[in-house]
């Protein structure tokens, strides 16, 4: 049987992880820079996301227009995203174009940070921040991180603050770029109908002369604080409330059970949908997790008329208390397990989705996982595992309560 995964490490530290998918006609490639908002200082908050934009703005070989044209000539899907702990650049093309795709992405990893584009893009980022501040959900997520994580780097927003972006200099970004985009902090992922030896030869030719950067600053685990806060914002008509509780990070083997718990409580066709939304308590209510490598949060939330906040919070707490006391039903576990199995089956057929799964597995667990391994973790979700999760990570009692909207009201 052909080997599914192939790994290689260049002498400068750049790692290559390849999954061969011989049954498809396409391939996807992506560079992961293990850097994000949690690797910044408060004074440089937003530099990782700003840098993501700049990698599309010019290289020793191409200006911004030529980069965009090169992507379009391959007629594939391409983009990049920055999070609290990673930045990822990718493209999904016909298998015959994968070398061209890797070459273009590799070129972008050596950005020249063009000074004129740096000035122009600063205004783009400031507009993004302003647009984000016009969305109630974004304000809640930013406030939530700020209060729950305190002075920890997970507390600052991925976009940064208008003041930190405005004050950021190109020299500061260039120093950050040289450290965080060094080959020993990058991983190239490839998934699709490819020849692994040919991919490795291409990467050695394109990236073999990159200079390693040495050790980067070690991350510290985030601590979930408790308390409550209100941010009064008059321009909105609705109030958003959220109750935040500690949840395991990606390194914890119970993460699939944690996701199932959130889904049963507040996902699609969930208890909150039927007992809160459909009962007319609030037009939106649910539960979801935000997971980092070493910590996580379970978030119960809802949006309502400002005068109905008390009723909404009571309903959220009631559903959490009922699940904690009575557990979940077999049919609920079966439903979320089947939904997850279907999702994994569909994603397994598409190189881009496998690319993202590989990236997540290697970044968090240190190795790629097969779809069958992922399914085994899904099959391990049971009524008992959900009960054990709720015992270990309670969703009642002390947490952090957030209220954002036109009403000056703090959750009690």
C-alpha positions as CSV (number, residue, x, y, z in Angstrom):
1,X,0.0,0.0,0.0
2,X,1.4,3.4,-0.9
3,X,2.6,5.6,1.9
4,X,0.0,8.3,2.8
5,X,2.2,10.8,4.5
6,X,5.7,12.0,3.6
7,X,7.8,14.3,5.8
8,X,11.1,16.0,5.1
9,X,13.2,18.7,6.8
10,X,15.6,20.9,5.1
11,X,19.0,21.6,6.6
12,X,17.8,25.1,7.5
13,X,14.9,23.8,9.5
14,X,12.0,24.2,7.1
15,X,9.7,21.2,7.4
16,X,7.6,19.7,4.6
17,X,4.6,17.6,5.2
18,X,2.9,15.9,2.3
19,X,-0.3,13.8,2.0
20,X,-0.7,11.9,-1.3
21,X,-4.3,11.7,-2.5
22,X,-4.1,9.7,-5.8
23,X,-7.8,9.7,-6.3
24,X,-8.1,13.4,-7.0
25,X,-7.0,15.7,-9.9
26,X,-6.0,18.7,-7.8
27,X,-3.5,19.7,-5.1
28,X,-3.2,22.3,-2.4
29,X,-0.1,23.8,-0.8
30,X,0.3,26.2,2.1
31,X,3.0,27.8,4.2
32,X,2.3,27.9,8.0
33,X,4.1,30.5,10.0
34,X,3.8,29.6,13.6
35,X,3.1,33.2,14.6
36,X,0.0,35.1,15.6
37,X,-1.4,37.7,18.0
38,X,-0.1,35.7,21.0
39,X,3.4,36.1,19.8
40,X,3.2,39.9,19.8
41,X,3.7,42.5,22.6
42,X,0.9,44.8,23.5
43,X,2.8,47.7,21.8
44,X,3.0,45.7,18.5
45,X,-0.5,44.2,18.6
46,X,-1.7,43.6,15.1
47,X,1.7,43.1,13.4
48,X,1.1,39.5,12.5
49,X,-2.1,40.3,10.6
50,X,-0.6,43.5,9.0
51,X,2.4,41.3,7.9
52,X,0.0,38.8,6.3
53,X,-1.2,41.7,4.1
54,X,2.3,42.8,3.3
55,X,3.3,39.3,2.0
56,X,1.0,39.9,-1.0
57,X,2.5,43.4,-1.7
58,X,5.9,42.6,-3.2
59,X,8.9,40.3,-3.3
60,X,12.3,40.4,-5.0
61,X,10.7,38.9,-8.1
62,X,7.2,40.4,-8.2
63,X,5.2,43.5,-7.3
64,X,1.7,43.2,-5.9
65,X,0.0,43.2,-9.3
66,X,2.3,40.4,-10.6
67,X,1.5,38.3,-7.4
68,X,-2.2,38.6,-8.0
69,X,-1.9,37.9,-11.7
70,X,0.3,34.8,-11.0
71,X,-2.5,33.5,-8.7
72,X,-5.2,34.2,-11.3
73,X,-3.2,32.5,-14.1
74,X,-3.5,29.2,-12.2
75,X,-7.3,29.9,-11.8
76,X,-7.3,28.3,-8.3
77,X,-8.5,29.2,-4.9
78,X,-6.0,31.1,-2.8
79,X,-6.0,33.2,0.4
80,X,-4.3,33.7,3.8
81,X,-5.5,34.1,7.3
82,X,-4.1,35.1,10.7
83,X,-5.3,33.9,14.1
84,X,-4.1,34.2,17.7
85,X,-1.4,31.5,17.1
86,X,-0.8,31.0,13.4
87,X,-0.6,32.6,9.9
88,X,-1.4,30.4,6.9
89,X,-1.0,31.1,3.2
90,X,-2.4,28.7,0.7
91,X,-3.5,27.9,-2.9
92,X,-5.6,25.1,-4.4
93,X,-4.9,24.3,-8.0
94,X,-4.9,21.6,-10.6
95,X,-2.3,19.0,-9.7
96,X,-0.2,19.9,-12.8
97,X,0.2,23.5,-11.4
98,X,1.4,22.6,-7.9
99,X,5.0,23.5,-8.6
100,X,4.0,26.9,-9.8
101,X,1.8,27.3,-6.7
102,X,4.6,26.4,-4.3
103,X,7.0,28.7,-6.1
104,X,4.6,31.7,-5.8
105,X,3.9,31.0,-2.1
106,X,7.7,30.6,-1.4
107,X,8.4,33.9,-3.1
108,X,5.8,35.6,-0.9
109,X,7.6,34.2,2.2
110,X,10.5,36.4,1.3
111,X,8.5,39.7,1.0
112,X,10.4,42.9,0.6
113,X,7.8,44.8,2.6
114,X,7.7,47.6,0.0
115,X,7.7,51.0,1.9
116,X,5.1,52.6,-0.3
117,X,2.8,49.6,0.1
118,X,3.4,49.6,3.9
119,X,2.0,53.1,4.1
120,X,-1.0,52.3,1.9
121,X,-1.8,49.1,3.6
122,X,-1.7,50.7,7.1
123,X,-4.9,52.6,6.1
124,X,-6.5,49.4,4.9
125,X,-5.9,47.8,8.3
126,X,-7.2,50.8,10.1
127,X,-10.4,50.6,8.0
128,X,-10.7,46.9,8.9
129,X,-10.4,47.7,12.6
130,X,-13.2,50.4,12.2
131,X,-15.4,47.9,10.3
132,X,-14.8,45.3,13.0
133,X,-15.8,47.7,15.7
134,X,-19.1,48.2,13.9
135,X,-20.0,44.6,14.5
136,X,-21.5,43.7,17.9
137,X,-20.1,40.1,17.7
138,X,-16.6,41.3,17.1
139,X,-16.7,43.7,20.0
140,X,-17.9,40.9,22.3
141,X,-15.1,38.5,21.2
142,X,-12.4,41.2,21.6
143,X,-13.7,42.2,25.1
144,X,-14.1,38.6,26.1
145,X,-10.4,37.9,25.3
146,X,-9.3,41.1,27.0
147,X,-11.0,40.3,30.2
148,X,-10.7,36.5,30.4
149,X,-7.0,36.5,29.6
150,X,-5.9,39.8,31.3
151,X,-2.3,40.7,30.5
152,X,-1.6,37.5,28.6
153,X,-0.9,38.0,24.8
154,X,-4.1,36.0,24.0
155,X,-6.0,39.1,25.2
156,X,-5.1,41.4,22.3
157,X,-7.1,41.3,19.1
158,X,-5.7,39.8,15.9
159,X,-6.3,43.0,14.0
160,X,-4.6,45.0,16.8
161,X,-5.6,48.4,18.0
162,X,-5.9,51.5,15.9
163,X,-3.1,53.1,18.0
164,X,-0.7,50.2,17.7
165,X,-1.2,49.8,14.0
166,X,-0.9,53.6,13.5
167,X,2.4,53.6,15.5
168,X,3.9,50.5,13.9
169,X,7.0,51.2,11.9
170,X,8.3,49.2,8.9
171,X,11.6,48.5,10.7
172,X,9.7,47.0,13.6
173,X,7.7,44.8,11.2
174,X,10.9,43.8,9.3
175,X,12.5,42.6,12.6
176,X,9.4,40.6,13.5
177,X,9.3,39.2,9.9
178,X,12.9,38.1,10.0
179,X,12.4,36.1,13.2
180,X,8.9,34.7,12.7
181,X,9.2,33.8,9.0
182,X,12.6,32.2,9.3
183,X,12.6,28.6,7.7
184,X,12.9,27.0,11.2
185,X,9.6,28.5,12.1
186,X,7.8,27.6,8.8
187,X,6.1,24.4,7.7
188,X,5.0,23.7,4.1
189,X,2.0,21.5,3.7
190,X,1.0,19.8,0.5
191,X,-2.1,17.6,-0.1
192,X,-3.3,16.1,-3.3
193,X,-2.3,14.0,-6.4
194,X,1.4,14.8,-6.1
195,X,4.8,13.0,-6.3
196,X,6.4,13.5,-2.9
197,X,10.0,13.2,-4.2
198,X,9.3,15.9,-6.9
199,X,7.8,18.2,-4.2
200,X,10.8,17.8,-1.9
201,X,13.1,18.5,-4.9
202,X,11.1,21.7,-5.7
203,X,11.2,22.9,-2.1
204,X,15.0,22.2,-1.7
205,X,15.6,24.3,-4.9
206,X,13.3,27.2,-3.9
207,X,14.0,27.3,-0.1
208,X,17.2,25.5,0.6
209,X,19.3,28.7,0.8
210,X,17.0,30.5,3.3
211,X,18.8,31.5,6.5
212,X,17.5,30.0,9.8
213,X,16.5,32.4,12.5
214,X,17.3,30.4,15.6
215,X,15.0,30.0,18.6
216,X,11.9,32.1,18.9
217,X,10.3,33.2,22.1
218,X,8.5,30.4,24.0
219,X,4.8,30.8,24.5
220,X,3.2,30.7,28.0
221,X,-0.2,29.1,28.6
222,X,-3.2,31.3,29.1
223,X,-5.1,31.4,32.3
224,X,-8.9,31.8,32.3
225,X,-10.0,34.5,34.7
226,X,-13.4,34.9,36.3
227,X,-15.5,38.0,36.9
228,X,-18.0,40.2,35.0
229,X,-17.9,43.3,32.9
230,X,-20.2,45.5,30.8
231,X,-19.3,47.6,27.7
232,X,-22.0,50.1,26.9
233,X,-22.2,51.0,23.2
234,X,-25.2,53.2,22.2
235,X,-25.1,52.6,18.5
236,X,-26.4,49.1,18.7
237,X,-30.0,48.1,19.2
238,X,-29.4,44.7,20.7
239,X,-27.5,43.5,23.7
240,X,-25.1,40.5,23.5
241,X,-24.4,38.5,26.7
242,X,-21.9,35.7,27.1
243,X,-20.9,33.3,29.9
244,X,-17.3,32.0,29.5
245,X,-15.9,28.9,31.2
246,X,-12.5,27.1,30.9
247,X,-12.2,24.3,28.3
248,X,-9.3,22.1,27.3
249,X,-6.8,23.2,24.6
250,X,-6.0,21.3,21.5
251,X,-3.4,19.2,23.2
252,X,-6.0,17.6,25.3
253,X,-7.4,14.3,23.9
254,X,-11.0,15.2,25.0
255,X,-11.3,18.0,22.4
256,X,-13.8,16.0,20.3
257,X,-16.0,15.4,23.3
258,X,-15.7,19.1,24.2
259,X,-16.9,20.0,20.7
260,X,-19.7,17.5,21.0
261,X,-20.8,19.0,24.3
262,X,-20.9,22.5,22.8
263,X,-22.9,21.2,19.8
264,X,-25.5,19.4,21.9
265,X,-25.9,22.4,24.1
266,X,-25.8,25.2,21.6
267,X,-25.1,24.1,18.1
268,X,-27.4,23.4,15.1
269,X,-30.7,21.8,16.2
270,X,-29.5,22.0,19.8
271,X,-31.1,22.4,23.2
272,X,-30.6,26.1,23.1
273,X,-32.2,26.3,19.7
274,X,-35.3,24.5,20.9
275,X,-35.5,25.8,24.5
276,X,-34.3,29.4,24.1
277,X,-34.7,30.5,20.5
278,X,-37.8,28.6,19.5
279,X,-39.4,29.5,22.9
280,X,-39.1,33.2,22.0
281,X,-36.6,34.1,24.7
282,X,-34.0,35.5,22.2
283,X,-33.6,35.5,18.4
284,X,-30.0,34.1,18.8
285,X,-28.5,31.8,21.4
286,X,-26.0,29.1,21.4
287,X,-22.7,27.7,22.7
288,X,-19.3,27.2,21.0
289,X,-15.7,26.6,21.9
290,X,-12.6,28.7,21.1
291,X,-9.5,26.5,21.3
292,X,-5.8,27.3,21.5
293,X,-2.9,24.9,21.7
294,X,-2.7,25.0,25.5
295,X,-6.1,26.3,26.7
296,X,-9.7,26.9,25.6
297,X,-13.0,28.5,26.4
298,X,-16.6,27.3,26.3
299,X,-18.8,30.3,25.5
300,X,-22.6,30.4,26.1
301,X,-24.1,33.4,24.4
302,X,-27.2,35.2,23.2
303,X,-28.5,38.4,21.6
304,X,-31.7,40.0,22.6
305,X,-33.6,43.2,23.2
306,X,-31.7,45.1,26.0
307,X,-34.7,44.9,28.3
308,X,-34.7,41.1,28.1
309,X,-31.1,40.4,29.3
310,X,-32.1,38.9,32.6
311,X,-34.5,36.5,31.0
312,X,-31.9,35.4,28.4
313,X,-29.1,34.9,31.0
314,X,-31.5,32.8,33.1
315,X,-32.3,30.7,30.1
316,X,-28.6,30.1,29.3
317,X,-27.8,29.2,32.9
318,X,-30.9,26.9,33.1
319,X,-29.8,24.9,30.0
320,X,-26.2,24.6,31.3
321,X,-27.5,23.5,34.8
322,X,-29.8,20.9,33.3
323,X,-27.2,19.4,31.1
324,X,-24.7,19.3,34.0
325,X,-27.2,17.6,36.4
326,X,-28.9,15.2,34.0
327,X,-26.3,14.6,31.3
328,X,-27.1,14.1,27.7
329,X,-29.1,11.5,25.8
330,X,-27.8,8.8,23.5
331,X,-29.7,10.2,20.5
332,X,-28.0,13.6,21.0
333,X,-24.6,12.0,21.0
334,X,-25.5,9.9,17.9
335,X,-26.6,13.0,16.1
336,X,-23.5,15.0,16.7
337,X,-21.2,12.0,16.0
338,X,-22.9,11.4,12.7
339,X,-22.7,15.0,11.7
340,X,-18.9,15.0,12.5
341,X,-18.4,11.7,10.6
342,X,-20.1,13.2,7.5
343,X,-18.0,16.3,7.8
344,X,-14.8,14.3,8.0
345,X,-15.8,12.1,5.0
346,X,-16.6,15.1,2.8
347,X,-13.4,17.0,3.8
348,X,-11.3,13.9,3.1
349,X,-12.1,14.2,-0.5
350,X,-10.9,17.7,-1.0
351,X,-7.2,18.6,-0.9
352,X,-7.8,22.1,0.6
353,X,-9.7,20.7,3.6
354,X,-7.1,18.0,4.2
355,X,-4.4,20.7,3.9
356,X,-6.0,22.6,6.8
357,X,-6.5,19.4,8.8
358,X,-2.8,18.5,8.3
359,X,-1.8,22.0,9.4
360,X,-3.9,21.8,12.5
361,X,-2.7,18.3,13.4
362,X,1.0,19.1,13.0
363,X,0.8,22.5,14.7
364,X,-1.1,21.2,17.7
365,X,-0.2,17.5,18.0
366,X,3.2,17.4,16.3
367,X,2.2,14.9,13.6
368,X,-0.3,14.4,10.8
369,X,-3.4,12.2,11.5
370,X,-5.3,10.1,9.1
371,X,-9.0,10.5,8.7
372,X,-9.5,7.1,10.4
373,X,-7.6,8.3,13.4
374,X,-9.9,11.4,13.5
375,X,-12.9,9.1,13.2
376,X,-11.6,7.0,16.2
377,X,-11.7,10.1,18.3
378,X,-15.2,10.9,17.2
379,X,-16.3,7.3,17.9
380,X,-14.9,7.8,21.5
381,X,-17.6,10.4,22.2
382,X,-20.2,8.8,24.5
383,X,-22.8,9.8,27.0
384,X,-20.3,8.9,29.7
385,X,-17.4,10.9,28.1
386,X,-19.7,14.0,28.0
387,X,-20.5,13.5,31.6
388,X,-16.8,13.2,32.5
389,X,-16.1,16.3,30.5
390,X,-18.7,18.4,32.4
391,X,-17.3,17.1,35.7
392,X,-13.8,18.2,34.7
393,X,-14.8,21.5,33.0
394,X,-18.0,22.8,34.6
395,X,-20.2,25.2,32.7
396,X,-22.0,26.4,35.9
397,X,-20.7,28.4,38.8
398,X,-17.7,30.8,38.4
399,X,-16.9,31.9,34.9
400,X,-16.6,35.3,33.2
401,X,-19.8,37.1,32.2
402,X,-19.8,39.7,29.4
403,X,-22.5,42.2,28.4
404,X,-22.1,44.5,25.4
405,X,-24.8,46.8,24.0
406,X,-26.8,50.0,24.6
407,X,-27.9,49.0,28.1
408,X,-25.5,49.6,31.1
409,X,-26.2,46.2,32.6
410,X,-23.8,43.8,34.2
411,X,-24.6,40.1,34.4
412,X,-25.1,39.1,38.1
